[in-house]
Amino acid sequence: MPGNDLEVPESWKALAISSVNGPLLIVGTADSGKSTLARYLHGCFGRQGRPAAYIDGDPGQSTVGPPATITLALSNEDDTAFPPTESRRIWFVGSSTPRGHMLPLIAGAARLLQEARRADVGPIIYDSSGLTDPDLGGAALKQALVDVLQPQLIISIQLQQELEVLLRPWRKQRGLDLVELAAAPAVRRRDSAERQAHRARRFAQHFRHARRLTLDPDRFAVIPSAAWQVGRLLALRDERGFVLALAIVQERTASGELRLWTPLPDAQAIASIQVGDLLVNPRTYRDQLIR
């Protein structure tokens, strides 16, 4: 996360956000400064006495929750730190990229937005993933987010002309408030090794109190189907589909039991198990996509 010594561009200071009292969608490619802008806006809302909800919508380079998830974080009036720490809801996407997992990401966006509204918050900042390439489905994904969130304001951050396929129709769409920003000068592109290291740190944070949990998978609904490869990432979900904790498969015993590495202390609250498409090393927390 950026430090408190961020040099805020004048274009950010000029943003008219005092009337925002609902979803605000931030769109841009990877490493364009979306999360930095989200942090700045969260601070602005807090200083206005209107703590904002924050939805971390990037399953690959998460700010709040672990990778392969999107997360809602809420603040109260006494807690304006970023990211918010008051309460959280986590939705499992199942991969570190939206590609091939757009339906669970959109479903999660809708469910987390619903939770934010149930909490009766005002501004809701949705920090989207960096997938914007139309050839990879990025444009369709962002349009689906707009249709689901119905944002009061969209803020785009463009490095060159990479968002034009998205922005052209949005500029003409009646009832859609779009603000276009250039990337801040301090933005730095990260290579694949840095991005992998970031995910490993986020996984390590989630699993910091992990222990072995043994359970019978036949007792639970398994979504989409049983796949107990050693190292496979799972989501242990509650009755409403939210993540109780992530788990890593350690072993399938001869009797059919699963031995999992997870911070969840027991299986009492588990209503379903969702199988992801990542392998995670429980020693290094480096991940690998299952193709």
Secondary structure per residue as TSV (DSSP state, phi and psi in degrees):
chain	resnum	aa	ss	phi	psi
A	1	M	-	360.0	148.9
A	2	P	-	-67.2	150.9
A	3	G	-	-80.3	178.2
A	4	N	T	-74.9	-7.9
A	5	D	T	-91.6	20.1
A	6	L	-	-56.5	130.3
A	7	E	-	-85.0	106.9
A	8	V	-	-81.4	124.7
A	9	P	-	-63.6	151.0
A	10	E	H	-61.1	-32.4
A	11	S	H	-64.2	-30.5
A	12	W	H	-72.1	-41.7
A	13	K	H	-63.3	-26.1
A	14	A	T	-86.2	-2.6
A	15	L	-	-63.5	132.5
A	16	A	-	-92.9	95.7
A	17	I	-	-119.6	3.3
A	18	S	T	-63.9	-24.7
A	19	S	T	-94.4	-3.5
A	20	V	-	-71.3	122.0
A	21	N	-	-139.4	36.3
A	22	G	S	-164.1	-154.0
A	23	P	E	-67.2	138.2
A	24	L	E	-128.0	118.8
A	25	L	E	-102.6	128.2
A	26	I	E	-106.7	127.3
A	27	V	E	-125.9	136.5
A	28	G	E	178.8	168.4
A	29	T	-	-74.8	174.9
A	30	A	T	-59.5	140.2
A	31	D	T	61.7	32.0
A	32	S	S	-95.6	-7.4
A	33	G	S	103.0	18.4
A	34	K	H	-61.2	-48.2
A	35	S	H	-69.1	-31.5
A	36	T	H	-64.4	-42.8
A	37	L	H	-65.1	-40.5
A	38	A	H	-59.7	-42.3
A	39	R	H	-63.2	-43.0
A	40	Y	H	-62.1	-46.1
A	41	L	H	-65.1	-39.9
A	42	H	H	-59.1	-41.4
A	43	G	H	-65.5	-38.6
A	44	C	H	-62.2	-46.7
A	45	F	H	-62.2	-40.5
A	46	G	H	-62.0	-40.9
A	47	R	H	-68.6	-23.2
A	48	Q	T	-81.9	0.0
A	49	G	T	78.7	21.8
A	50	R	-	-129.6	75.7
A	51	P	-	-54.8	134.9
A	52	A	-	-100.6	149.3
A	53	A	E	-77.0	149.1
A	54	Y	E	-127.6	124.6
A	55	I	E	-110.1	114.1
A	56	D	E	-84.2	100.7
A	57	G	E	-98.2	20.3
A	58	D	-	-112.7	103.5
A	59	P	S	-74.3	-9.3
A	60	G	S	-97.7	-40.4
A	61	Q	S	-125.5	62.8
A	62	S	-	-67.5	150.2
A	63	T	S	-101.4	-34.5
A	64	V	S	-108.7	-65.5
A	65	G	S	-87.6	-174.8
A	66	P	-	-76.5	161.2
A	67	P	T	-58.0	159.8
A	68	A	T	73.9	11.1
A	69	T	E	-135.2	164.8
A	70	I	E	-122.4	148.6
A	71	T	E	-136.9	137.6
A	72	L	E	-99.2	129.2
A	73	A	E	-124.0	132.4
A	74	L	E	-113.3	149.1
A	75	S	-	-115.4	156.6
A	76	N	-	-107.8	-178.8
A	77	E	T	-66.5	-21.4
A	78	D	T	-95.1	-3.3
A	79	D	-	-128.1	98.3
A	80	T	-	-111.7	16.1
A	81	A	-	-66.8	155.9
A	82	F	S	-120.3	132.3
A	83	P	S	-73.2	156.3
A	84	P	-	-59.0	150.2
A	85	T	-	-123.9	0.7
A	86	E	S	-65.5	-52.9
A	87	S	E	-156.8	155.2
A	88	R	E	-140.3	150.1
A	89	R	E	-127.4	136.1
A	90	I	E	-120.3	135.0
A	91	W	E	-119.8	133.2
A	92	F	E	-85.8	124.0
A	93	V	-	-92.0	-37.2
A	94	G	S	101.2	-2.5
A	95	S	S	-155.2	164.1
A	96	S	S	-87.2	3.0
A	97	T	S	-135.8	144.9
A	98	P	S	-68.2	-19.7
A	99	R	T	-59.8	124.8
A	100	G	T	80.9	-2.0
A	101	H	-	-137.2	31.1
A	102	M	H	-71.8	-35.2
A	103	L	H	-63.5	-48.4
A	104	P	H	-64.2	-30.4
A	105	L	H	-67.6	-44.1
A	106	I	H	-66.8	-41.6
A	107	A	H	-59.6	-41.9
A	108	G	H	-65.4	-38.8
A	109	A	H	-60.3	-43.3
A	110	A	H	-65.0	-42.5
A	111	R	H	-68.9	-39.6
A	112	L	H	-70.3	-36.3
A	113	L	H	-61.7	-42.4
A	114	Q	H	-60.3	-41.9
A	115	E	H	-65.0	-40.1
A	116	A	H	-62.3	-41.1
A	117	R	H	-69.9	-34.5
A	118	R	H	-62.6	-30.7
A	119	A	T	-78.8	-3.9
A	120	D	T	60.5	45.7
A	121	V	-	-92.8	167.6
A	122	G	S	-92.6	-98.2
A	123	P	-	-63.0	139.1
A	124	I	E	-128.4	105.8
A	125	I	E	-87.5	119.8
A	126	Y	E	-107.2	111.1
A	127	D	E	-95.1	103.7
A	128	S	E	-82.7	168.2
A	129	S	-	-71.5	168.9
A	130	G	S	-86.7	5.2
A	131	L	-	-78.5	108.5
A	132	T	-	-129.5	-10.7
A	133	D	-	-61.6	119.3
A	134	P	G	-59.7	-34.2
A	135	D	G	-68.4	-18.8
A	136	L	G	-106.0	9.3
A	137	G	T	90.8	3.6
A	138	G	H	-64.3	-39.3
A	139	A	H	-66.9	-42.2
A	140	A	H	-64.1	-38.4
A	141	L	H	-63.4	-45.5
A	142	K	H	-67.4	-36.4
A	143	Q	H	-66.1	-37.9
A	144	A	H	-63.4	-38.6
A	145	L	H	-61.9	-42.2
A	146	V	H	-61.8	-42.7
A	147	D	H	-65.2	-36.4
A	148	V	H	-78.7	-46.8
A	149	L	H	-78.9	-30.1
A	150	Q	-	46.9	61.0
A	151	P	-	-65.8	144.3
A	152	Q	S	-71.6	-28.9
A	153	L	E	-147.8	136.8
A	154	I	E	-112.5	130.2
A	155	I	E	-116.6	119.8
A	156	S	E	-103.6	144.1
A	157	I	E	-120.5	115.2
A	158	Q	E	-116.0	130.4
A	159	L	S	-79.9	-48.3
A	160	Q	S	-131.7	-101.1
A	161	Q	S	-127.3	22.7
A	162	E	T	-72.2	-14.7
A	163	L	T	-102.2	6.8
A	164	E	H	-60.5	-36.4
A	165	V	H	-59.9	-37.3
A	166	L	H	-73.3	-46.5
A	167	L	H	-74.7	-31.7
A	168	R	H	-54.8	-52.7
A	169	P	H	-70.6	-32.3
A	170	W	H	-65.1	-33.2
A	171	R	H	-62.7	-27.4
A	172	K	H	-100.6	-7.8
A	173	Q	-	-77.4	120.8
A	174	R	T	-64.9	136.5
A	175	G	T	84.9	0.5
A	176	L	-	-106.0	119.1
A	177	D	-	-95.3	110.9
A	178	L	E	-118.2	130.1
A	179	V	E	-118.1	128.6
A	180	E	E	-108.1	126.0
A	181	L	E	-121.0	151.1
A	182	A	E	-85.7	155.6
A	183	A	-	-64.4	145.8
A	184	A	-	-66.8	146.8
A	185	P	T	-59.1	-27.9
A	186	A	T	-80.2	-4.5
A	187	V	-	-62.4	133.8
A	188	R	-	-125.9	132.1
A	189	R	-	-76.6	136.5
A	190	R	-	-103.1	144.6
A	191	D	-	-87.1	176.6
A	192	S	H	-62.7	-34.1
A	193	A	H	-66.1	-40.9
A	194	E	H	-65.5	-38.5
A	195	R	H	-69.0	-39.1
A	196	Q	H	-63.2	-42.6
A	197	A	H	-63.4	-37.7
A	198	H	H	-62.6	-45.0
A	199	R	H	-61.8	-40.9
A	200	A	H	-61.1	-40.1
A	201	R	H	-65.7	-40.0
A	202	R	H	-67.3	-41.4
A	203	F	H	-63.0	-43.6
A	204	A	H	-60.3	-37.9
A	205	Q	H	-63.3	-44.2
A	206	H	H	-65.2	-39.4
A	207	F	T	-95.0	15.0
A	208	R	T	-62.4	-27.0
A	209	H	T	-111.9	27.7
A	210	A	-	-70.0	154.4
A	211	R	E	-148.0	174.0
A	212	R	E	-82.0	132.3
A	213	L	E	-125.1	126.2
A	214	T	E	-107.8	130.2
A	215	L	E	-147.3	162.6
A	216	D	-	-94.9	109.2
A	217	P	G	-65.5	-19.7
A	218	D	G	-69.4	-12.0
A	219	R	G	-80.5	-10.9
A	220	F	S	-124.1	153.9
A	221	A	E	-67.7	131.1
A	222	V	E	-115.1	126.3
A	223	I	E	-122.6	128.5
A	224	P	S	-82.0	-28.2
A	225	S	-	-162.4	161.1
A	226	A	-	-66.1	128.5
A	227	A	-	-152.2	96.8
A	228	W	-	-106.3	39.1
A	229	Q	-	-59.7	135.9
A	230	V	T	-57.4	130.7
A	231	G	T	92.6	-6.5
A	232	R	E	-68.8	138.4
A	233	L	E	-87.1	131.1
A	234	L	E	-123.1	158.3
A	235	A	E	-114.6	126.8
A	236	L	E	-94.5	114.3
A	237	R	E	-111.6	153.6
A	238	D	-	-87.7	-173.5
A	239	E	T	-66.0	-21.6
A	240	R	T	-97.9	3.1
A	241	G	S	91.1	0.3
A	242	F	-	-82.6	155.1
A	243	V	E	-76.5	124.3
A	244	L	E	-78.6	-44.4
A	245	A	E	-169.1	157.4
A	246	L	E	-86.2	162.4
A	247	A	E	-145.2	151.7
A	248	I	E	-117.6	128.7
A	249	V	E	-68.8	125.3
A	250	Q	E	-100.1	-37.7
A	251	E	E	-165.2	145.9
A	252	R	E	-109.7	115.2
A	253	T	-	-76.7	167.4
A	254	A	T	-62.2	-26.6
A	255	S	T	-85.6	-1.6
A	256	G	S	95.8	-1.4
A	257	E	-	-75.2	153.8
A	258	L	E	-103.5	133.1
A	259	R	E	-106.8	119.0
A	260	L	E	-116.9	151.5
A	261	W	E	-104.5	113.0
A	262	T	E	-156.8	150.5
A	263	P	S	-78.1	-6.6
A	264	L	-	-73.7	125.2
A	265	P	-	-72.9	-29.6
A	266	D	-	-153.2	174.2
A	267	A	S	-97.6	7.4
A	268	Q	T	-60.4	-37.6
A	269	A	T	-92.3	-1.9
A	270	I	-	-72.0	125.6
A	271	A	-	-105.6	-28.4
A	272	S	E	-155.5	160.6
A	273	I	E	-121.5	124.3
A	274	Q	E	-106.4	129.3
A	275	V	E	-92.7	127.3
A	276	G	E	-94.2	179.0
A	277	D	E	-114.8	38.8
A	278	L	E	-129.4	144.3
A	279	L	E	-103.0	134.1
A	280	V	E	-127.4	127.9
A	281	N	-	-79.1	117.7
A	282	P	T	-72.2	-6.0
A	283	R	T	-94.0	-42.5
A	284	T	T	-104.5	-19.7
A	285	Y	-	62.7	21.9
A	286	R	-	-76.2	144.5
A	287	D	E	-117.3	161.1
A	288	Q	E	-144.0	131.9
A	289	L	E	-70.4	139.2
A	290	I	-	-91.6	115.2
A	291	R	-	-84.2	360.0
